[in-house]
Amino acid sequence: MSDTPAIPAYMPAPSPAPAVPAAASHAPALQLTGLVKRFGDKLAVAGIDLEVPAGSFFGLVGPNGAGKTTTLSMATGLLRPDAGTASVYGIDVWRQPVDAKRIIGNLADGVRLFDRLTGEQLITYTAMMFGLPRPDIAQRVADLLELMDLREAAGTIVADYSAGMTKKIALACALVHAPRLLVLDEPFESVDPVSAANIEDVLRSYTGSGGTVIVSSHSMDLVQRMCDHVAVIAAGRVLAAGTVDDVRAGESLQERFISLVGGRHTSEGPQWLRQS
């Protein structure tokens, strides 16, 4: 592993994580109220109301173009909504963005990393940006590189990483400040099965200790296996939300999802595609 980059002497002293307001001690981990987003004439998110209980492992599922990524981007302060509010443990994401983002770990879809840094440097830089105590940073970086099976690639610039390695280093950056809420958009996409199993174990331990995870995924098996709550989104609206058992209503989550969003084709396909 390469030497951890020196932490500049001019880095400010770390700011303490914001205390959750007393009135919000029992607040949801995430509360979305009337979120709306348009892109030109397209209504991407059409007034979403959603509550994510603290300590839950919450799945967000929907077809392509359903508005999942747009919703999560507004919920985490990356994309300003046209209407509505988002709050994290009672902290308004858009009125108190610095306080809110201190307690969010975000693995966002399509956000560019500083990929001219090595993997080790990128995690270290992220830790510095969150104001972690200097003595803690090196150990956290080492722990995350071990967890993501990236020790041998620690000194390689991120631009040379594979898609799966890039996903893992981005997840390490989301975890480094031990956030209260993790928002993960397709966290297992392109990740190898061994690393995925290790990450699943860490996320289960994290929620077991009181943390909250929101995961957006196209894998119904993964969501049904890992999550205790789920919301189904289509056309920018919530079609169903609640515990996984309540939403699937006696069916598999895959079957329930298809019945909610529609779109299943029963045709055998065109004649020219048949082999006999």
C-alpha positions as CSV (number, residue, x, y, z in Angstrom):
1,M,0.0,0.0,0.0
2,S,1.3,3.5,-0.8
3,D,2.0,6.0,1.9
4,T,-1.1,7.8,3.1
5,P,-1.0,11.4,1.7
6,A,0.1,13.9,4.3
7,I,-2.7,16.0,5.9
8,P,-1.9,19.7,5.4
9,A,-1.3,21.7,8.5
10,Y,-3.9,24.3,7.4
11,M,-6.8,21.9,7.6
12,P,-9.4,23.3,10.0
13,A,-10.2,21.5,13.2
14,P,-13.0,19.0,12.7
15,S,-16.5,20.3,13.4
16,P,-18.7,18.0,15.6
17,A,-21.5,16.2,13.9
18,P,-24.7,18.1,14.4
19,A,-26.9,16.9,17.2
20,V,-30.3,15.7,16.2
21,P,-32.9,18.3,17.4
22,A,-34.6,17.2,20.6
23,A,-38.0,17.6,18.9
24,A,-36.9,15.3,16.2
25,S,-35.4,12.5,18.4
26,H,-38.0,10.1,17.0
27,A,-38.0,11.7,13.5
28,P,-37.7,9.5,10.4
29,A,-34.3,9.0,9.0
30,L,-35.6,10.6,5.8
31,Q,-38.9,12.5,5.2
32,L,-39.9,13.5,1.7
33,T,-43.0,15.7,1.3
34,G,-44.4,16.7,-2.1
35,L,-41.2,16.5,-4.0
36,V,-41.5,17.6,-7.6
37,K,-38.9,17.9,-10.4
38,R,-39.4,18.8,-14.0
39,F,-36.8,18.7,-16.8
40,G,-38.3,21.0,-19.5
41,D,-41.7,19.5,-20.4
42,K,-41.0,16.1,-18.6
43,L,-42.3,15.7,-15.1
44,A,-39.7,13.4,-13.6
45,V,-40.9,13.4,-10.0
46,A,-44.6,14.1,-9.5
47,G,-45.1,15.0,-5.8
48,I,-43.5,12.1,-3.9
49,D,-44.3,11.6,-0.2
50,L,-42.1,9.1,1.5
51,E,-41.0,8.3,5.0
52,V,-38.0,6.1,5.8
53,P,-37.9,4.9,9.4
54,A,-34.7,5.3,11.4
55,G,-32.7,2.1,11.7
56,S,-34.4,0.5,8.6
57,F,-32.9,-1.1,5.6
58,F,-35.0,0.6,2.9
59,G,-35.3,-0.5,-0.7
60,L,-36.3,1.8,-3.5
61,V,-37.3,0.0,-6.7
62,G,-38.8,1.0,-10.0
63,P,-38.4,0.6,-13.8
64,N,-35.9,2.6,-15.8
65,G,-36.9,6.2,-15.9
66,A,-39.2,5.9,-12.8
67,G,-37.5,8.9,-11.0
68,K,-35.5,6.9,-8.4
69,T,-32.2,8.7,-9.0
70,T,-33.8,12.1,-9.3
71,T,-35.6,11.5,-6.1
72,L,-32.5,10.5,-4.2
73,S,-30.5,13.4,-5.7
74,M,-33.1,15.8,-4.3
75,A,-33.2,14.0,-1.0
76,T,-29.5,14.3,-0.5
77,G,-28.9,17.9,-1.6
78,L,-27.5,17.2,-5.1
79,L,-30.5,18.4,-7.1
80,R,-32.8,21.2,-6.0
81,P,-36.5,20.3,-6.1
82,D,-39.0,22.5,-7.9
83,A,-41.3,22.0,-5.0
84,G,-41.5,20.0,-1.7
85,T,-39.2,19.4,1.2
86,A,-36.6,16.8,2.3
87,S,-35.4,16.3,5.8
88,V,-32.9,14.0,7.4
89,Y,-33.4,13.2,11.1
90,G,-35.4,16.4,11.3
91,I,-32.8,18.5,9.5
92,D,-34.0,20.3,6.4
93,V,-31.7,19.3,3.5
94,W,-32.1,22.5,1.6
95,R,-32.3,25.0,4.5
96,Q,-29.5,23.4,6.5
97,P,-27.5,21.7,3.8
98,V,-24.1,21.6,5.6
99,D,-25.6,20.0,8.8
100,A,-27.7,17.6,6.7
101,K,-24.8,16.4,4.5
102,R,-22.6,15.8,7.5
103,I,-24.8,12.8,8.5
104,I,-25.4,11.5,5.0
105,G,-23.2,9.0,3.2
106,N,-24.1,9.2,-0.5
107,L,-23.2,6.8,-3.3
108,A,-24.8,8.7,-6.2
109,D,-25.3,7.5,-9.8
110,G,-23.3,9.4,-12.4
111,V,-21.4,11.7,-10.1
112,R,-17.8,12.1,-11.2
113,L,-15.0,11.2,-8.7
114,F,-11.6,12.9,-8.5
115,D,-10.2,10.1,-10.6
116,R,-6.7,11.5,-10.9
117,L,-6.1,10.6,-7.3
118,T,-5.2,7.1,-6.2
119,G,-7.8,5.1,-4.4
120,E,-6.1,5.7,-1.0
121,Q,-5.8,9.4,-1.7
122,L,-9.4,9.7,-2.7
123,I,-10.7,8.2,0.6
124,T,-8.2,10.3,2.6
125,Y,-9.3,13.4,0.8
126,T,-13.0,12.6,1.4
127,A,-12.2,12.1,5.1
128,M,-10.5,15.4,5.3
129,M,-13.4,17.2,3.6
130,F,-15.7,15.8,6.4
131,G,-13.3,17.1,9.0
132,L,-12.5,13.8,10.6
133,P,-9.9,13.9,13.4
134,R,-6.4,13.6,11.9
135,P,-5.3,10.6,14.0
136,D,-8.4,8.6,12.8
137,I,-8.0,9.0,9.1
138,A,-5.2,6.6,8.2
139,Q,-6.8,3.7,10.1
140,R,-10.2,4.3,8.5
141,V,-8.6,4.4,5.1
142,A,-6.8,1.2,5.7
143,D,-10.0,-0.5,7.1
144,L,-12.0,0.6,4.0
145,L,-9.4,-0.6,1.5
146,E,-9.3,-3.9,3.3
147,L,-13.1,-4.2,3.3
148,M,-13.4,-3.4,-0.4
149,D,-10.5,-5.7,-1.3
150,L,-8.7,-2.7,-2.8
151,R,-5.4,-2.9,-0.9
152,E,-3.4,-3.9,-4.0
153,A,-5.0,-1.1,-6.0
154,A,-4.5,1.6,-3.2
155,G,-1.7,3.3,-5.1
156,T,-3.4,3.1,-8.5
157,I,-5.2,6.2,-9.8
158,V,-9.0,5.8,-9.9
159,A,-9.1,6.6,-13.6
160,D,-7.5,3.2,-14.2
161,Y,-10.0,1.3,-12.1
162,S,-12.5,-1.1,-13.5
163,A,-16.2,-0.3,-13.2
164,G,-16.6,-2.5,-10.2
165,M,-13.5,-1.1,-8.5
166,T,-14.8,2.4,-9.1
167,K,-18.1,1.5,-7.5
168,K,-16.3,0.1,-4.4
169,I,-14.0,3.1,-3.9
170,A,-17.0,5.4,-4.2
171,L,-18.8,3.3,-1.5
172,A,-15.7,3.6,0.7
173,C,-15.9,7.3,0.4
174,A,-19.5,7.3,1.4
175,L,-18.7,5.2,4.5
176,V,-15.6,7.0,5.7
177,H,-17.3,9.5,8.0
178,A,-19.6,6.9,9.6
179,P,-22.8,8.7,8.6
180,R,-26.2,8.1,10.2
181,L,-27.9,7.6,6.9
182,L,-26.4,5.8,3.9
183,V,-28.0,6.5,0.5
184,L,-26.8,4.0,-2.1
185,D,-27.8,4.1,-5.8
186,E,-27.2,0.6,-7.3
187,P,-24.3,-0.1,-4.9
188,F,-23.7,-3.7,-6.1
189,E,-23.7,-3.0,-9.8
190,S,-20.5,-4.4,-11.4
191,V,-19.2,-5.5,-8.0
192,D,-17.9,-9.1,-7.8
193,P,-19.9,-11.6,-5.7
194,V,-17.2,-11.9,-2.9
195,S,-17.0,-8.2,-2.4
196,A,-20.8,-7.9,-2.6
197,A,-21.2,-10.5,0.2
198,N,-18.7,-8.6,2.4
199,I,-20.4,-5.3,1.8
200,E,-23.8,-6.9,2.6
201,D,-22.4,-8.1,5.9
202,V,-21.1,-4.6,6.8
203,L,-24.5,-2.9,5.9
204,R,-26.4,-5.4,8.0
205,S,-24.1,-4.7,10.9
206,Y,-24.5,-1.0,10.3
207,T,-28.3,-1.1,10.4
208,G,-28.1,-3.4,13.4
209,S,-26.2,-0.7,15.3
210,G,-28.8,2.0,14.5
211,G,-27.8,3.3,11.1
212,T,-30.2,3.6,8.2
213,V,-29.6,2.4,4.6
214,I,-31.6,3.4,1.6
215,V,-30.7,1.3,-1.5
216,S,-31.9,1.8,-5.0
217,S,-31.7,-1.4,-7.0
218,H,-33.1,-3.3,-10.0
219,S,-32.5,-6.6,-8.2
220,M,-35.8,-7.7,-6.5
221,D,-34.0,-10.7,-5.0
222,L,-31.5,-8.5,-3.3
223,V,-34.1,-6.1,-2.0
224,Q,-36.3,-8.9,-0.7
225,R,-33.3,-10.6,0.9
226,M,-31.7,-7.5,2.5
227,C,-34.4,-4.9,3.1
228,D,-37.1,-4.7,5.8
229,H,-38.9,-1.8,4.0
230,V,-39.5,-1.0,0.4
231,A,-41.1,1.6,-1.9
232,V,-42.1,1.0,-5.5
233,I,-41.9,4.0,-7.7
234,A,-43.1,4.5,-11.3
235,A,-43.6,7.6,-13.4
236,G,-42.4,9.8,-10.6
237,R,-44.9,8.5,-8.1
238,V,-44.9,6.1,-5.2
239,L,-47.2,3.2,-6.0
240,A,-46.7,1.3,-2.7
241,A,-44.5,1.7,0.4
242,G,-44.2,-0.1,3.7
243,T,-42.6,-3.2,5.1
244,V,-41.5,-5.7,2.4
245,D,-44.1,-8.2,3.6
246,D,-46.9,-5.6,3.4
247,V,-45.9,-4.5,-0.1
248,R,-45.4,-7.9,-1.6
249,A,-48.8,-9.0,-0.2
250,G,-48.1,-12.7,-0.3
251,E,-46.4,-12.7,-3.7
252,S,-42.7,-12.5,-4.4
253,L,-41.5,-9.0,-4.6
254,Q,-40.7,-9.5,-8.3
255,E,-44.3,-10.6,-9.0
256,R,-45.8,-7.8,-7.0
257,F,-43.5,-5.2,-8.7
258,I,-44.6,-6.3,-12.1
259,S,-48.3,-6.3,-11.2
260,L,-47.9,-2.7,-9.8
261,V,-45.9,-1.2,-12.7
262,G,-47.3,-3.3,-15.6
263,G,-45.4,-3.8,-18.8
264,R,-45.1,-7.5,-18.9
265,H,-45.3,-8.9,-22.4
266,T,-46.8,-12.3,-22.9
267,S,-46.0,-12.5,-26.6
268,E,-43.6,-15.3,-27.8
269,G,-41.9,-12.7,-29.9
270,P,-41.8,-12.3,-33.7
271,Q,-41.9,-15.4,-35.9
272,W,-38.4,-14.7,-37.4
273,L,-36.8,-15.0,-34.0
274,R,-38.0,-18.6,-33.4
275,Q,-35.5,-21.3,-34.1
276,S,-38.0,-24.0,-35.2
